[in-house]
Each structure stands twice: as C-alpha cells, then as structure tokens.
C-alpha cells in the first residue's frame, strides 16, 4: 500500500469516498482524475483534479494507490426499458 491515493471520478460518489479517505492517516496525499473530455476544473474537494490520460505520469502506479469512484448512473435503465 502506498501513502498516496488517486480517486477516479469527480461526482457525488467520489466526494463521499474522499470524505473517508481524507480521514485515513495512511494517506498523506490525494488527487482525482477524470477522462480528459470531462475535465472542467483543476481541483475537486480541495485536491488536484487531473485528466486521466496525464495521471499515469503525475501519479505513477508504483507510487499511488487508485480507487475507482464511479456511481450507479444508468443501472436501472435496462429495467426501465422493460417496464
């Protein structure tokens, strides 16, 4: 386990995840990443927000843990279409 964390996502779920990880003393640095076309700011929850395409260089996997914080948007669409 590394002491740096990259959270993929910048929505409600990512904000909730950050709330907990930011209080975990094992992590001293947290950053966020989203797909480049979704990048609309340079910070999220007070932490750096990066284009995922660049994150590999700025947050190398050997030095950063990663948590994918993608919510459940669209999960019920299949059910809705059947009803």
N, C-alpha and C positions, 0 to 999 in steps of 0.2 A: 504494500500500500504506500502510495506517495502522499505528501503533505499538501499537494495542490490538486484542485478539482475543476474540471471543465464540465459545465452543465450544458447539454444540447437542448435548446428551446428558450423561448423568451415570452411565455404566456403565463396564465394563471398557475398551471401546474409547476412550471419552472420557478415561479415566485415562491410557491409553497415549499418546494424542495430546498430552495435557497434558505428559507427561514430555518429549517432544521440543520442543514449542513453548516451554516454560518455559526451555529452554536456548538458545533462539534470541534473540540480542541485539537483533533488530529489534523484538521485542515487549516493552513495558515494563509492560503490564497485561493480565491475562487474566481472563475471567469465564465462567461456564457458564450455560446456560439449558435448561429442560425445560418441557414443557407444564404448565400450572398445576396440573392434577389430579394430576400426578406429583411435585410439589414436596413433599419431605419434610424438608428441612433448608434452612439459609440459606448453607451453604458446602459445597464439594466440592473435594478436593485442595488445601485451604487458600485457595481463591479463592471469590468470591461466586457463589452459585447463585440464579438469578432465574427467575421464571415467564416463559415466552417471551412471553406476552401483554403483559408490562410491559417486556421487554428493549428494545423499539424506542425507548422513551422514555429509558431509562437508558443505553443503548448505541446511539446513533443510527447508522444505516448509513453515513453520510458520515464518521464518525469511528472506526468499528470495522470490522475485517475479521470474517468469520464462517467457521467450519469446521463442517460437519455431521458429527458423530461418532456415527452410528447403525450398529450392528453388523449382523450377518447372521442374526439370530434369525429362525427360521421359513423360511429359504431352502430347506431340504430337505423341507419339509412336503409340497410337491407330489409330489416323488419318492417319499416315504414312502407317500403315499396310493395311488400307482400300484402299488407293490410289494405 
